[in-house]
Amino acid sequence: MSNKDNIKLAAKYIQEGKLVAFPTETVYGLGANALDPMAVAKIFEAKERPSFDPLIVHIGSLDQLKSLVREIDNRILKIANKFWPGPLTMVLPKSDIVPDLVTSGLNTVGIRMPGNEIALELIRTSDRPIAAPSANKFGRISPTTAAHVKKQLPDIDYILDGGKTTVGIESTIIRLTDKGFQILRNGIITREDLETILPFDGNTEIEKGSAPGMLKSHYSPRKKLLIANENISITDFSKSGLISFTGKLENGVDKVIRVSENDDLKDYAVNMFEAMHAFEDDTDIETIIAEPVEEKGIGIAIMDRLRKAEFDWRNQ
């Protein structure tokens, strides 16, 4: 089948209330018709995802946005014009057509227009907004290839293979306040990028659970993952695999995956989850060590993912 035929078939499945994994520029999403509560319920079941964790709705046009939210102001359009299609989610007051299951009962819904042609074609061909968290078991490593999806969710209705994703970590999530914007989840679009449009609001309180990815533990491999720091001597761990960024920590490690050849943080973001998957599947590796980066710009999002991947192992 051609790619066009694959997309048509996947769109038919979406219309029929089935589950389709599909590529976006960030990670693969597990999609269902966002306006069909029975289809959305299948996402939570397949992922073993708690119902208190809201989903992001993916759209293919601003017309779809208008139907999903209560009102659109000039600030929303400015942000959309600058960053969509792309890895940015806006949390906005939802309209009545959005099922409560999608938003975990909240009166807001996270919406984004993905920067991936296959994803956009799927949404437009199905003529449905598509609710889609990452296509993995809840709390596990995010998928950046179709094979990663198949490994964790072998029984879903369809996997639309679009190759490896180009951003590699989930979208930045923001919400708007009277004073500007807040970041609910960090991603490749940074605070500095957003401040070219609106001021940052660092004072208004952020509610817990108001967006996906806010739990302390997330993105975790089935093996112990630790962030290298002054308290961790990598040589203390036998059968260790290092996710290496600068190359400085590679001595004494059993296996190394270098995520960047030229210390580019975008490369780290793109290759981080793939490296976790590779070490998770490697029977010679027992402990995964990740090299930290400075927390500025994209480094904030990378360290957010690494800390959540490490969280369950940190005190063992």
Secondary structure as UniProt FT lines:
FT   HELIX           3..15
FT   TURN            16..17
FT   STRAND          20..22
FT   STRAND          29..33
FT   TURN            34..35
FT   HELIX           37..47
FT   TURN            51..52
FT   STRAND          56..58
FT   HELIX           62..68
FT   HELIX           74..83
FT   STRAND          88..94
FT   TURN            96..97
FT   HELIX           100..103
FT   TURN            104..105
FT   STRAND          108..112
FT   HELIX           117..126
FT   STRAND          130..131
FT   TURN            138..139
FT   HELIX           146..152
FT   TURN            154..155
FT   STRAND          158..159
FT   STRAND          172..177
FT   TURN            178..179
FT   STRAND          180..185
FT   HELIX           191..194
FT   TURN            195..197
FT   TURN            208..209
FT   TURN            212..213
FT   STRAND          224..227
FT   TURN            230..231
FT   HELIX           234..236
FT   STRAND          240..244
FT   TURN            248..249
FT   TURN            251..252
FT   STRAND          255..258
FT   HELIX           265..281
FT   TURN            283..284
FT   STRAND          287..290
FT   HELIX           298..310
FT   HELIX           311..313
FT   TURN            314..315
//
